[in-house]
Amino acid sequence: MKLRPLADRVLVKRVEAEEKTKGGIIIPDNAKEKPMEGDVVAVGTGARSEGGQIIPLELKVGDRVLFGKWSGTEVKLNGDEEFMIMKESDVMGVFSQAS
């Protein structure tokens, strides 16, 4: 199943949580915090201005983004794949590629 975000919403796939700490301690599943970063997999057409003009989103498919702990809504697609759908304004920043 595919989901196409509407208006100013984006669909984000969370990055995998760390399996162990930097010191080598394995983190059990029930103690892992869900990561607050992910990859944008789909974007809506954009927000509408008061005049009815569509304002395109700054985010694009493939961007690695940082979002708030309580941002968006979790959705499961294709059986068990977890995604987040949120407004572009819920995204706090985009990671840049290191050169």
C-alpha positions in Angstrom: 0.0 0.0 0.0 1.2 3.5 -0.8 0.3 6.7 1.0 0.5 10.1 -0.7 0.6 13.0 1.7 -1.7 15.9 1.0 -1.0 19.6 1.2 1.9 20.5 3.5 2.5 17.1 4.9 5.5 14.7 4.5 5.8 11.0 5.0 9.0 10.0 6.9 10.6 6.6 7.5 12.4 6.6 10.9 16.1 5.6 10.9 16.8 2.4 12.8 17.4 2.7 16.5 20.9 2.0 17.9 21.3 -1.6 19.0 24.1 -0.8 21.5 25.7 2.2 23.2 29.1 3.6 22.2 30.5 1.7 25.2 29.2 -1.6 23.8 26.2 -2.2 26.1 23.3 -3.8 24.2 20.1 -1.9 24.5 17.0 -4.1 25.0 14.0 -3.4 22.8 11.8 -2.2 25.7 14.5 0.4 26.7 15.1 1.9 23.2 13.8 5.3 22.5 12.4 5.8 19.0 14.8 8.0 17.0 13.7 11.5 16.1 15.3 11.5 12.7 14.2 9.9 9.5 14.2 10.0 5.7 11.5 11.8 3.7 9.9 9.2 1.4 7.0 11.3 0.0 5.9 15.0 0.1 2.6 16.7 -0.4 1.9 19.4 -3.1 2.4 22.3 -0.7 0.4 24.6 1.6 -2.1 27.1 0.2 -1.8 30.8 0.8 -4.8 33.0 1.7 -5.0 33.9 -2.0 -5.2 30.3 -3.0 -1.7 30.0 -4.4 0.1 26.7 -3.7 3.4 27.3 -1.8 5.7 24.4 -2.6 7.4 22.5 0.3 11.1 23.0 1.0 11.6 19.3 1.8 12.1 16.8 -0.9 12.2 13.0 -1.1 15.5 11.7 0.3 16.1 14.5 2.8 17.3 13.2 6.3 15.3 15.3 8.8 15.1 15.9 12.6 11.7 16.1 14.1 10.2 16.5 17.6 9.5 13.6 19.9 5.7 14.2 19.7 5.6 15.3 16.1 3.3 13.7 13.6 1.2 10.5 13.5 2.6 7.0 13.3 1.2 4.8 10.5 1.9 1.3 9.5 2.1 0.4 5.8 2.9 -2.8 3.9 2.0 -4.9 7.0 4.6 -3.8 9.5 6.7 -0.9 8.1 6.4 2.1 10.4 6.3 5.6 9.0 5.5 9.1 10.4 3.2 11.6 8.7 3.6 15.2 9.8 3.4 18.8 8.7 6.5 20.3 7.2 6.4 22.8 10.1 6.9 19.9 12.5 10.3 19.2 11.0 13.1 21.1 12.9 15.9 20.7 10.4 17.5 18.9 7.5 20.8 17.2 7.9 23.4 18.2 5.2 25.7 15.7 3.5 29.3 15.9 4.8 31.8 16.8 2.1 
